[in-house]
Amino acid sequence: MPKKDKYVALFFAILCVVLYFWPNKYEIRATSQKAIRCKGEVLKVDNSDIHQKGIIKIGTQEVVLKILNGPYKGKIFKATNQLMGYVDRDKIFQPGDLALVVISLNHNNEIVYINPQDIYRIDLELYLFLAFALSVVLFGGWVGVKALLSFVFSALVLGKILIPYILDGVNPILLSLGVVIILTTSIVFLVAGPTRKGLAAFLGSLLGIATTCVLALWITHKAKIHGAVMPFSEPLLYAGFAHLRLTEIFIGTIFLAASGAVMDIAMDIAASMEEIFCKKPEIRYWQLALSGLRVGRAVFGTMVTTLLLAYCGGYLTMLMFFMAQGVPVFNMLNLVYVSAEIIKTIAGSFGLVLTAPFTALIGAWIIIKNRELAK
C-alpha cells in the first residue's frame, strides 16, 4: 500500500471528523427545541374514531406506547395519532410496531404532548448501512475502505455544506459547482490515489461537469423551467425561505446528479489507459488516446441509459398519471414537469458523452508526458 494513499485517506478521514462536528444554525435550532425523540413500542391501538372516505382515512387513532430508550425508558403513555387524509404521510399503527416518538416539554421540563410521529426506521437504516459498508470493505479491500470513506465524506459535504448554505441564500449554482469540485477531488483521488490515472480522471470529470453546467444554464432558461417543479419546493418558500432561487437550485441539481456517472466513465477510461501504457510503454500519444476513446464508446453507451432509468424511475408515477388521464404524448413531452426531467437527462448525458474524449485526450497527454520527463 503506497504511503501517499495512506496520507490522502488520513487527510479525508480528518476532514470527515471536522465536518461531522461542523455546526450550522439549522442543527442548533433542531437540538434547541424542548423535545425528546425516542423509540417506542405500540402496545395497543383504538381505531374507533377512524373513518374511511374513498381511498383515504381520516380521524384519530388512540395509541398506547411503551418508551424503549431515553429518560422515559420503560414508561407507558397514551398518545393520539392524527390522520390528515394524506396517503403518503398518514400512518396507522399496529400492536408491536416500533414508532418514532416525539415528547414535547415545557420550560419546566414537564410533558406537554406526545406524538407518535412515524414508524421507527433508524435501526433498519443503520443495519442496512453497516451491511453495505461491510460488503464494500470485504469485496474491495483497501480500495473499498477508500470508497467507503469517499461515500461518508460526500454525505457530510451535502448535509453540512450544500444544503445549509443554500438555505442561507448562497448562490446555488456556484455553491453546487464548488461542492461538485470538492466531491470529484475527494472521490477520484481517494480511489485512484495521487497518480497519473487519478489526475486524468479528475480533469476529464471537471470538463464533463463544466459542459453539463453550461448546457443546464442555457437550456433551463431557454425552456423557461421554474425550479418549483422540484418536490417540496413551494412548501419550502412558505416556510420562511422565500429568498431561495429555486430555478438556480434546479440547475445545480442537474450537474450534481450527473457528476457521479461522469466520474465513473472518466475513471474507467483513465484506468484502462494506464493499464495499456503499463503493458506497452512505447505506445504513442494518438494510439493511447484512440484506445481511451474506444473504451469510452463502450462505457458511455450504458451510462447514458443509466441516467435515463434513474430519472424516469424517480418520476414513474407522474408519467403514469399523465398517461392515465389520456394526455397525448406530444402534450406530455411539453408539460413543465416532464420537460424538466428531459432537460436533466439530456444535459447530464451530454456532459457524460463529452467526458470520454476529454479524459482520453488529457489522460494520454499526462501519461506520455510523464514518460518523456522520466527519460
C-alpha positions as a printed NumPy array, in Angstrom:
array([[  0.   ,   0.   ,   0.   ],
       [  1.671,   3.291,  -1.11 ],
       [  2.347,   5.831,   1.616],
       [  0.706,   8.558,  -0.486],
       [ -2.549,   6.59 ,  -0.392],
       [ -2.388,   6.43 ,   3.391],
       [ -1.802,  10.165,   3.695],
       [ -4.662,  11.002,   1.33 ],
       [ -7.026,   8.663,   3.198],
       [ -5.941,  10.103,   6.556],
       [ -6.471,  13.649,   5.278],
       [-10.037,  12.93 ,   4.194],
       [-10.751,  10.971,   7.381],
       [ -9.778,  14.081,   9.361],
       [-11.993,  16.189,   7.108],
       [-14.884,  13.813,   7.811],
       [-14.442,  14.291,  11.555],
       [-14.257,  18.082,  11.15 ],
       [-17.382,  18.149,   9.001],
       [-19.26 ,  15.89 ,  11.411],
       [-18.776,  18.414,  14.212],
       [-19.174,  21.428,  11.915],
       [-22.086,  23.423,  13.384],
       [-24.895,  25.061,  11.463],
       [-27.821,  27.026,  12.786],
       [-30.404,  24.551,  11.485],
       [-28.971,  21.687,  13.526],
       [-28.66 ,  24.007,  16.53 ],
       [-32.296,  25.031,  16.063],
       [-33.371,  21.381,  15.952],
       [-31.447,  20.427,  19.1  ],
       [-32.59 ,  23.542,  20.994],
       [-36.244,  22.505,  20.827],
       [-37.71 ,  21.324,  24.104],
       [-38.423,  17.833,  22.86 ],
       [-37.145,  14.294,  23.337],
       [-37.029,  11.923,  20.387],
       [-37.074,   8.263,  21.301],
       [-38.189,   4.793,  20.225],
       [-41.497,   3.438,  21.443],
       [-43.325,   0.13 ,  21.109],
       [-47.02 ,   0.206,  20.255],
       [-48.844,  -1.901,  22.852],
       [-52.457,  -1.209,  21.986],
       [-54.472,   0.842,  19.486],
       [-58.045,   2.112,  19.259],
       [-59.293,   2.684,  15.693],
       [-62.925,   3.503,  16.546],
       [-62.536,   7.153,  15.522],
       [-61.019,   6.394,  12.099],
       [-63.365,   6.923,   9.163],
       [-62.887,   5.698,   5.603],
       [-63.714,   8.172,   2.826],
       [-62.949,   6.678,  -0.55 ],
       [-59.321,   5.648,  -0.595],
       [-58.309,   7.846,   2.362],
       [-58.794,   7.562,   6.092],
       [-59.371,  10.489,   8.446],
       [-59.856,  10.879,  12.155],
       [-57.701,   9.93 ,  15.114],
       [-56.119,   6.716,  16.343],
       [-55.528,   6.298,  20.047],
       [-52.232,   4.581,  20.771],
       [-50.691,   3.134,  23.941],
       [-46.874,   3.311,  23.817],
       [-44.026,   1.908,  25.864],
       [-40.878,   4.029,  25.635],
       [-37.813,   1.895,  24.89 ],
       [-34.962,   4.393,  25.331],
       [-34.134,   7.834,  26.65 ],
       [-35.021,   9.401,  30.02 ],
       [-38.556,   7.969,  29.96 ],
       [-37.444,   4.416,  29.211],
       [-39.981,   1.855,  30.473],
       [-42.777,   4.428,  30.884],
       [-46.152,   3.801,  29.256],
       [-48.074,   6.69 ,  27.706],
       [-51.265,   7.261,  25.781],
       [-50.951,   9.28 ,  22.586],
       [-53.037,  10.374,  19.627],
       [-52.16 ,   9.67 ,  16.013],
       [-53.91 ,  12.294,  13.864],
       [-54.797,  11.232,  10.311],
       [-54.906,  14.13 ,   7.823],
       [-56.152,  12.3  ,   4.735],
       [-52.765,  12.103,   3.009],
       [-51.859,   8.598,   1.852],
       [-48.147,   9.449,   1.657],
       [-47.923,  10.993,   5.14 ],
       [-50.51 ,   9.271,   7.311],
       [-49.633,   6.077,   9.127],
       [-51.813,   3.617,  11.036],
       [-50.027,   1.753,  13.8  ],
       [-50.496,  -1.888,  14.723],
       [-49.652,  -3.521,  18.07 ],
       [-45.999,  -4.493,  18.028],
       [-44.931,  -1.644,  15.718],
       [-41.964,   0.494,  16.676],
       [-42.659,   4.225,  16.488],
       [-40.54 ,   7.355,  16.481],
       [-41.996,   9.212,  19.458],
       [-41.526,  12.952,  19.993],
       [-42.172,  14.028,  23.591],
       [-42.647,  17.814,  23.771],
       [-41.724,  19.54 ,  27.034],
       [-42.441,  22.974,  28.513],
       [-39.908,  25.264,  30.192],
       [-40.289,  23.267,  33.418],
       [-39.44 ,  20.031,  31.557],
       [-42.987,  18.797,  32.007],
       [-44.592,  16.721,  29.267],
       [-46.914,  18.793,  27.109],
       [-47.622,  16.496,  24.187],
       [-46.652,  13.033,  22.986],
       [-46.601,  12.482,  19.244],
       [-46.059,   9.038,  17.66 ],
       [-44.601,  10.694,  14.59 ],
       [-43.933,   7.75 ,  12.315],
       [-42.775,   4.15 ,  12.049],
       [-39.273,   3.871,  13.551],
       [-36.836,   3.128,  10.724],
       [-33.487,   4.333,  12.09 ],
       [-32.321,   0.892,  13.257],
       [-33.157,  -0.667,   9.879],
       [-31.295,   2.105,   8.036],
       [-28.294,   1.686,  10.33 ],
       [-28.139,  -2.089,   9.829],
       [-28.502,  -1.639,   6.087],
       [-25.642,   0.855,   6.001],
       [-23.415,  -1.383,   8.134],
       [-24.106,  -4.339,   5.825],
       [-23.308,  -2.149,   2.822],
       [-20.087,  -0.889,   4.437],
       [-19.023,  -4.43 ,   5.332],
       [-19.647,  -5.698,   1.788],
       [-17.681,  -2.777,   0.295],
       [-14.699,  -3.417,   2.568],
       [-14.739,  -7.21 ,   2.17 ],
       [-15.002,  -7.034,  -1.602],
       [-12.793,  -4.014,  -2.234],
       [-10.166,  -4.348,   0.471],
       [ -8.137,  -1.155,   0.815],
       [ -9.841,   0.333,  -2.251],
       [-13.176,  -0.482,  -0.602],
       [-12.121,   1.358,   2.559],
       [-11.242,   4.423,   0.487],
       [-14.508,   4.165,  -1.457],
       [-16.456,   3.982,   1.793],
       [-14.56 ,   6.98 ,   3.11 ],
       [-15.439,   8.95 ,  -0.022],
       [-19.098,   7.926,   0.422],
       [-19.172,   9.221,   4.003],
       [-17.3  ,  12.395,   3.032],
       [-19.77 ,  13.078,   0.197],
       [-22.762,  12.641,   2.504],
       [-21.229,  15.031,   5.046],
       [-20.434,  17.662,   2.407],
       [-24.019,  17.556,   1.137],
       [-25.519,  17.697,   4.627],
       [-23.106,  20.146,   6.245],
       [-22.245,  22.49 ,   3.372],
       [-24.557,  22.289,   0.361],
       [-27.989,  22.195,   1.998],
       [-27.498,  24.682,   4.875],
       [-25.613,  27.243,   2.791],
       [-28.229,  27.16 ,   0.034],
       [-30.838,  27.75 ,   2.746],
       [-28.75 ,  30.732,   3.878],
       [-29.061,  32.239,   0.398],
       [-25.638,  31.456,  -1.083],
       [-25.68 ,  31.339,  -4.908],
       [-26.912,  27.779,  -5.621],
       [-25.087,  27.372,  -8.936],
       [-21.681,  28.482,  -7.648],
       [-22.117,  26.536,  -4.414],
       [-23.221,  23.361,  -6.235],
       [-20.293,  23.714,  -8.631],
       [-17.887,  24.139,  -5.719],
       [-19.358,  21.113,  -3.949],
       [-19.084,  19.003,  -7.115],
       [-15.418,  20.007,  -7.482],
       [-14.771,  19.071,  -3.839],
       [-16.55 ,  15.734,  -4.225],
       [-14.805,  14.959,  -7.521],
       [-11.443,  15.681,  -5.917],
       [-12.135,  13.513,  -2.894],
       [-13.715,  10.567,  -4.717],
       [-11.226,  10.387,  -7.591],
       [ -8.05 ,  10.832,  -5.562],
       [ -9.247,   8.648,  -2.698],
       [ -9.999,   5.778,  -5.063],
       [ -7.131,   6.251,  -7.538],
       [ -4.632,   7.953,  -5.247],
       [ -2.399,  10.868,  -6.327],
       [ -1.468,   9.159,  -9.598],
       [ -1.491,   9.869, -13.34 ],
       [ -4.691,   7.854, -13.558],
       [ -6.301,   9.948, -10.823],
       [ -5.227,  13.253, -12.383],
       [ -6.557,  12.232, -15.819],
       [ -9.905,  11.12 , -14.352],
       [-10.124,  14.307, -12.282],
       [ -9.511,  16.699, -15.182],
       [-11.78 ,  14.741, -17.529],
       [-14.55 ,  14.784, -14.912],
       [-14.234,  18.532, -14.364],
       [-14.524,  19.252, -18.083],
       [-17.544,  16.965, -18.397],
       [-19.237,  18.589, -15.381],
       [-18.449,  22.079, -16.721],
       [-20.102,  21.127, -20.017],
       [-23.189,  19.889, -18.179],
       [-23.3  ,  23.098, -16.119],
       [-23.152,  25.389, -19.16 ],
       [-25.75 ,  23.357, -21.036],
       [-28.038,  23.232, -17.982],
       [-27.836,  27.028, -17.613],
       [-28.697,  27.641, -21.252],
       [-31.428,  25.075, -21.764],
       [-33.215,  25.772, -18.446],
       [-33.574,  29.458, -19.23 ],
       [-34.404,  28.755, -22.884],
       [-37.185,  26.345, -21.882],
       [-38.325,  28.683, -19.064],
       [-38.33 ,  25.926, -16.451],
       [-39.118,  27.159, -12.951],
       [-37.433,  25.421, -10.04 ],
       [-40.811,  24.962,  -8.341],
       [-41.108,  21.685, -10.288],
       [-38.87 ,  20.117,  -7.636],
       [-40.687,  18.243,  -4.825],
       [-41.34 ,  20.256,  -1.632],
       [-40.016,  23.455,  -3.227],
       [-43.175,  25.53 ,  -2.728],
       [-43.691,  24.461,   0.921],
       [-40.064,  25.497,   1.464],
       [-40.861,  29.013,   0.243],
       [-43.872,  29.253,   2.536],
       [-41.802,  28.042,   5.497],
       [-39.867,  31.308,   5.608],
       [-37.386,  30.775,   2.77 ],
       [-38.938,  32.971,   0.095],
       [-35.449,  34.278,  -0.752],
       [-34.435,  30.954,  -2.313],
       [-33.726,  30.983,  -6.051],
       [-35.423,  27.745,  -6.989],
       [-34.504,  27.802, -10.67 ],
       [-30.811,  28.121,  -9.848],
       [-31.155,  25.283,  -7.35 ],
       [-32.743,  23.198, -10.116],
       [-29.796,  23.958, -12.417],
       [-27.379,  22.935,  -9.671],
       [-29.153,  19.605,  -9.208],
       [-28.645,  18.784, -12.888],
       [-24.846,  18.687, -12.853],
       [-24.749,  17.493,  -9.247],
       [-26.863,  14.454, -10.184],
       [-24.794,  13.752, -13.306],
       [-21.413,  14.118, -11.584],
       [-21.367,  10.544, -10.256],
       [-21.795,   8.992, -13.697],
       [-19.267,  11.453, -15.133],
       [-16.661,  10.359, -12.579],
       [-17.41 ,   6.71 , -13.341],
       [-16.72 ,   6.995, -17.046],
       [-13.653,   9.197, -16.51 ],
       [-12.159,   6.689, -14.07 ],
       [-12.924,   3.746, -16.38 ],
       [-11.126,   5.409, -19.277],
       [ -8.18 ,   6.638, -17.218],
       [ -7.677,   3.233, -15.569],
       [ -7.817,   1.472, -18.943],
       [ -5.27 ,   3.849, -20.478],
       [ -2.964,   3.414, -17.511],
       [ -3.159,  -0.363, -17.888],
       [ -2.476,  -0.136, -21.633],
       [  0.547,   2.049, -21.01 ],
       [  1.923,  -0.333, -18.374],
       [  1.67 ,  -3.237, -20.842],
       [  3.025,  -1.231, -23.777],
       [  5.138,   1.7  , -22.507],
       [  6.4  ,   2.586, -26.012],
       [  2.872,   3.443, -27.217],
       [  2.446,   6.791, -29.   ],
       [  0.127,   9.612, -27.866],
       [ -2.547,   9.19 , -30.547],
       [ -2.566,   5.421, -30.17 ],
       [ -3.177,   5.748, -26.451],
       [ -5.798,   8.465, -26.929],
       [ -7.672,   6.368, -29.508],
       [ -7.615,   3.398, -27.154],
       [ -9.152,   5.603, -24.474],
       [-11.833,   6.759, -26.906],
       [-12.704,   3.17 , -27.804],
       [-13.087,   2.309, -24.126],
       [-15.217,   5.424, -23.7  ],
       [-17.551,   4.381, -26.514],
       [-18.148,   1.032, -24.849],
       [-18.776,   2.583, -21.429],
       [-20.921,   5.656, -22.064],
       [-23.483,   3.635, -24.041],
       [-24.733,   2.039, -20.834],
       [-24.054,   5.135, -18.713],
       [-26.446,   7.266, -20.773],
       [-29.167,   4.674, -20.247],
       [-28.345,   4.662, -16.526],
       [-29.196,   8.358, -16.261],
       [-32.42 ,   7.865, -18.219],
       [-33.55 ,   5.   , -15.989],
       [-32.552,   6.865, -12.807],
       [-34.576,   9.95 , -13.689],
       [-37.567,   8.056, -15.102],
       [-37.603,   5.725, -12.118],
       [-37.932,   8.669,  -9.754],
       [-40.884,  10.128, -11.669],
       [-42.599,   6.969, -12.885],
       [-45.901,   7.716, -11.121],
       [-46.003,  11.196, -12.661],
       [-45.71 ,   9.705, -16.15 ],
       [-48.331,   7.097, -15.244],
       [-50.7  ,   9.843, -14.066],
       [-50.482,  11.818, -17.298],
       [-50.852,   8.671, -19.401],
       [-53.845,   7.517, -17.35 ],
       [-55.509,  10.897, -17.913],
       [-55.229,  10.367, -21.66 ],
       [-52.751,  13.209, -22.165],
       [-51.294,  12.876, -25.7  ],
       [-47.584,  12.106, -25.816],
       [-46.908,  15.368, -27.674],
       [-48.606,  17.375, -24.917],
       [-46.962,  15.257, -22.219],
       [-43.479,  15.991, -23.535],
       [-44.266,  19.708, -23.374],
       [-45.526,  19.685, -19.782],
       [-43.157,  21.539, -17.461],
       [-42.672,  18.574, -15.11 ],
       [-41.805,  16.194, -17.937],
       [-39.717,  18.813, -19.736],
       [-37.69 ,  19.336, -16.573],
       [-36.82 ,  15.64 , -16.429],
       [-35.981,  15.553, -20.13 ],
       [-33.64 ,  18.509, -19.636],
       [-31.989,  16.767, -16.686],
       [-31.469,  13.588, -18.67 ],
       [-30.16 ,  15.181, -21.865],
       [-27.924,  17.766, -20.159],
       [-26.422,  15.101, -17.901],
       [-25.98 ,  12.676, -20.787],
       [-24.372,  15.34 , -22.982],
       [-21.71 ,  16.008, -20.359],
       [-21.269,  12.285, -19.946],
       [-20.619,  11.754, -23.656],
       [-18.043,  14.568, -23.824],
       [-16.244,  13.316, -20.712],
       [-14.943,  10.36 , -22.758],
       [-12.925,  12.363, -25.334],
       [-11.876,  14.891, -22.679],
       [-10.433,  12.149, -20.478],
       [ -8.868,  10.246, -23.39 ],
       [ -7.066,  13.287, -24.788],
       [ -5.94 ,  14.688, -21.437],
       [ -5.085,  11.27 , -19.986],
       [ -2.921,  10.315, -22.965],
       [ -1.037,  13.609, -22.697],
       [ -0.446,  13.189, -18.938],
       [  0.764,   9.598, -19.286],
       [  3.014,  10.237, -22.323],
       [  4.363,  13.469, -20.816],
       [  5.282,  11.604, -17.667],
       [  7.222,   9.044, -19.775],
       [  9.107,  11.805, -21.577],
       [ 10.008,  13.529, -18.309],
       [ 11.29 ,  10.212, -16.943],
       [ 13.784,   9.865, -19.805]])
